[in-house]
Amino acid sequence: MSNVTSEERQPSVLMTVHDLGQTLKVSIRSIWRFRRSGLLPEPIRIGGAIRWRSEDVARWIEQGCPAVNQQVLESEGQA
C-alpha cells in the first residue's frame, strides 16, 4: 500500500512564458531577461518549446524569489 496521496501523483502543470508572465505580473520580455540572468527556476524543453513546472514556480515564489543560478549572476557582476 502506498502512502502517496492523489495530489502528489498528479502531473505538474506546465506553464508557458505567457502564463509565467501573468503569474509574476511582468512582461514576456522581462521573463526572458530574468531567465538569462539566472533569476528563474530552470525550465524544461519539450521539442522547441520552453515550459516551467508550476510546482517549481510556486516553491520559488514561496522562498521569496531567490536567484536560482548564483554563478550566472556572479559572472555578470550582479551578485
PENOR-V824787 format. One record per residue. N is the residue number from 1. RES is the residue in three letters. PHI is phi in radians with two decimals (NA if undefined). Layout:
# PENOR-V824787
N & RES & PHI
N & RES & PHI
This chain:
# PENOR-V824787
1 & MET & NA
2 & SER & -1.64
3 & ASN & -1.64
4 & VAL & -1.40
5 & THR & -1.40
6 & SER & -1.11
7 & GLU & -1.14
8 & GLU & -1.23
9 & ARG & -1.46
10 & GLN & -1.18
11 & PRO & -1.17
12 & SER & -1.19
13 & VAL & -1.38
14 & LEU & -1.68
15 & MET & -1.84
16 & THR & -1.43
17 & VAL & -1.06
18 & HIS & -1.17
19 & ASP & -1.06
20 & LEU & -1.13
21 & GLY & -1.06
22 & GLN & -1.14
23 & THR & -1.09
24 & LEU & -1.54
25 & LYS & 1.06
26 & VAL & -2.32
27 & SER & -1.28
28 & ILE & -1.07
29 & ARG & -1.03
30 & SER & -1.11
31 & ILE & -1.04
32 & TRP & -1.13
33 & ARG & -1.15
34 & PHE & -1.08
35 & ARG & -1.12
36 & ARG & -1.07
37 & SER & -1.49
38 & GLY & 1.40
39 & LEU & -1.62
40 & LEU & -1.94
41 & PRO & -1.03
42 & GLU & -1.16
43 & PRO & -1.40
44 & ILE & -1.99
45 & ARG & -1.91
46 & ILE & -2.20
47 & GLY & 1.10
48 & GLY & -1.64
49 & ALA & -1.57
50 & ILE & -1.93
51 & ARG & -2.38
52 & TRP & -1.99
53 & ARG & -1.31
54 & SER & -1.04
55 & GLU & -1.18
56 & ASP & -1.16
57 & VAL & -1.15
58 & ALA & -1.08
59 & ARG & -1.12
60 & TRP & -1.08
61 & ILE & -1.15
62 & GLU & -1.06
63 & GLN & -1.46
64 & GLY & 1.61
65 & CYS & 1.03
66 & PRO & -1.24
67 & ALA & -1.08
68 & VAL & -1.48
69 & ASN & -2.02
70 & GLN & -1.08
71 & GLN & -1.10
72 & VAL & -1.10
73 & LEU & -1.12
74 & GLU & -1.14
75 & SER & -1.22
76 & GLU & -1.65
77 & GLY & 1.27
78 & GLN & -1.79
79 & ALA & -1.49
